[in-house]
């Protein structure tokens, strides 16, 4: 995929002392110390206390507690001392939910509360997709009674104390099982379907894998719509092409077609050989939600050359003891070239020139200035495991800057499509502001191995 050639690059490093972060970490540790005195568990008093004790503690706190990567990525700690304060009246972190003005819990309004949407596994319930259903990593949601109990608590104003919901609704023990209908393939001639299916994720484990698929297209393809769907348990499905501009090892090689390449060995360590192609990937499409349906504006299409191939990547997390089946499919809908008025391209704005000294956080700011009018349709980002935060800003020629994208999870970069495209005029820039925490004893730079780092803005533009 070609990079937009007309962006020029400027970069600046900013380092932060490790000390400041250490003291924050210590304060957090102090705040969560102290177990409750022993003895028999008292019956919780009040609706919220019951939700906390019987739903949140058994099903959510294993992930949503101070110090876990899940808590950092979701910015949500649900242990008893912080749960209420972090839920009620607080803006959502999830990008689409925040854009829709959803609070985590909006008193009296379950339909405007992200907590309710994350817990309701009802098919077709969501007008937009707000990320993974909770509790993540299982195939079963809360019971119908528990969901209804939470809904009524919100509708009653979500008070911290007091009994506001009749506990008999909890008696409905029917579970919300994850329903999954695999994506039907496009009609003949309308497009192609790609997939990774029928692999198992053993109990309490995670599995991330790649499969390289040849599309078998004799002629170039013009893709106008991308649909993606994953069986529950994954919140990450990406399609990659390869950067043809990089011709040295390992980018001169392509993975074997149709072979499953796990990125972890059976002992959990990373498989560096299987990770090598990651150095040469260029984003083609991606979903961080169970269902994605991206359409380019009328007349706009993404081009794939003849004999194209895509590397498919999924990541499943299975918190239940039972094995979980994995499956993910993508439909690429295509049109005749005659119907295409503008060819969209994959944005690939990378900075390879940064240095991350050992044992400290470093923030690098890189501005990509455009010299032609550019319409940006979607943005996503790419960094490796030391990356903590990837922010994208739009800097106008007059110097004003607006943040348009933030990602806190290197493995699951959000894919943000703009309902109203972002138009950059000549002189405007996309600016990446990336923070890494180099916890190693070595200086880390840009590089192609899993221990090196990356700093790339991906997206679609024309
Ligand atoms: C296996 C780990 C895990 C478990 C268990 C889990 N979560 Fe989450 N949760 C996450 C991750 C990771 C995210 C961020 C990704 C996303 O939103 O899809 C998240 C996001 C959320 C959010 C959205 C926060 C925001 O502002 O965007 C809510 C609300 C939430 N979880 C509630 C819960 C509740 C309630 C439970 C228990 C019923 C639960 N979670 C169980 C990992 C988990």
Boltz pocket constraint, residues with backbone or C-beta under 6 A from the ligand:
constraints:
  - pocket:
      binder: B
      contacts: [[A, 55], [A, 56], [A, 59], [A, 60], [A, 61], [A, 62], [A, 63], [A, 64], [A, 69], [A, 70], [A, 73], [A, 74], [A, 75], [A, 76], [A, 91], [A, 92], [A, 93], [A, 94], [A, 104], [A, 114], [A, 115], [A, 118], [A, 130], [A, 131], [A, 132], [A, 133], [A, 134], [A, 135], [A, 136], [A, 137], [A, 235], [A, 288], [A, 319]]
      max_distance: 6.0
